[in-house]
Amino acid sequence: MVILIVNRILLQTMVTIIVVINILISLILFFCTWQLCKIRPKLVRLTAFFTNCDRNSYALLHRRPEAIYLGIQNLNNLRQSNQSLQVKLRQIKQILALIVFGRQILWNRPGLNLTSKYLRRKL
């Protein structure tokens, strides 16, 4: 009989503990639901903001790869034309160096008197 009473008390205690735990879980879940309902308008605005940002960035950037490739192609064309101009510039410098060298040879020839009045008037 004593065992039955102890078992009954233990059973009632266990049921009480389980009911209290279930009530606590329900209260916690109710609080979470209430917080989500408060946050929902903010989440809707945040979603709209990010959607708007995505649309704007797409409108701004969807043609950019073409422009980048065109810029790279133009840059390569400029480099090629620059290389050809560098070759021409080098040739002009060589021609000028030959002219200067020829003038120096003519000026420094033995027997040529550059101080004479006749040569100064001619040159």
C-alpha positions, 0 to 999 in steps of 0.5 A: 500500500505504501508503494502504491501511494509513493508511486502515485505521488511520483506519478503526480509529480512527474505529470506536474513537472511535464505540464510545467515544462510544456507550459514553459515551452509554449510561453517561449514559443509564444514569445518568439512568435510575438517577436517575429510578428513585431519584426515582420514589417522591418523584414518586409522593408529590408527585403524590398530594399535589397530587391531594389538594390539588386535591380539597380545594380543589374541595370547599372552593371549588366552591360559593363563587361562589353564596355570593359572588353571594348576598352581592353581592345582599344587599349591594345590598339593604342599599344600597337600604334604606340609601338609603330610610333616608337619605331618611327621615332627611333628611326627619326632619331637615328637620321638626326644622329647621322645628320649631326655626325655628318655635320661634325665630320664636315666641320672638323675636316683638316684644312677647313677654316671655319673662321673665314668670312667667306664660309660664315656667309655661305653657311 
